[in-house]
């Protein structure tokens, strides 16, 4: 589920001669990619703050730039990555309240809204990559702000940005957190916040914690004129511009449909093998990845090792409480029908090699969905 394979056009851009970030070329490049990042969200008025670091770095930047010390923070959790944000808030000494669901279940928008009725900030994850669930970010944010209009909403969209529909302006998201190594088809190393005017104003007017490197004001001011206050990952900016250009060429609606189609085919394959999908409710199915539960008595990490040794293919591990119990199939980023079928064939051969009980009908079921040969199968997988 990421870092994803880097597309050849993007690789070529990454190999461009080194530019100086304060030279005219560097200034123009930053201005271009900042505009492109905001356009991808279809959210006029949101500013992109680009950070050298992982998605976790950008999330920390959002937290300390917006949330004052000792403020009440609600962390909505249903997986490993959403739990990380609650741990981060506690680390900074915030009055942190958790709203938790079992891993693989959907967050309840009203339950989250009730918990955040008197909170300063809500932390929520859109695509939970530890479980393969896509939470209803729109419903959660809108329900929460209906009860608490002053609430600040920070959303982890690291794996959903550029893969699934995301409309922060309409939904009431104040700060979107993204990363380079998922739907944007880049190596790790860049992350960013898309920040509403309201959130920028909150940060300027006494919000946040003592900070230096993560200070949005230090970033946003120079960024607006094409400069960084610190040295950025310059060649990743070349790759970012090309990756966004590719998404625009395909068209976001087509990008989303491609991911939906590959996810439906993957779920058809899992059912064809006779295995279980971790997320049981079709409303929460993610088009980013699918988490697969192993039969009792069989270890997912052993299966992953067999597939890596025999077929040189790496699957996502089950994280924390899912370690050994589940594996994850990513179907995001630079990915087409042939890539998917190669992936699913590798899983099916690995299940056989590892002695995992299964039915050898998964790849055939996936091909039926991709080819549109079985409308009923496609509808069921969706």
Secondary structure, DSSP 4 states (H G I P E B T S, - for coil): --SPPPPHHHHHHHTSPP--TTSHHHHHHHHHHHHHHHHHTT-TT-EEEEEES-HHHHHHHHHHHH--TT-EEEEEESSHHHHHHHHHHHHTT-EEEEEE--TTS---HHHHHHHTTT-SEEEEESEETTTTEE--HHHHHHHHHHH-TT-EEEEE-TTTTTTS---HHHHT-SEEEEETTSTT---SSEEEEEE-HHHHHHHHTT-S-S-STT-HHHHHHHHTTT--SS---HHHHHHHHHHHHHHHHH-HHHHHHHHHHHHHHHHHHHHHHTPEES---GGGB-SSEEEEEPPTT--HHHHHHHHHHHH---PEEPPGGGTTTEEEEE--SS--HHHHHHHHHHHHHHHHHTT----TTHHHHHHHHHHT--HHHHHHH-
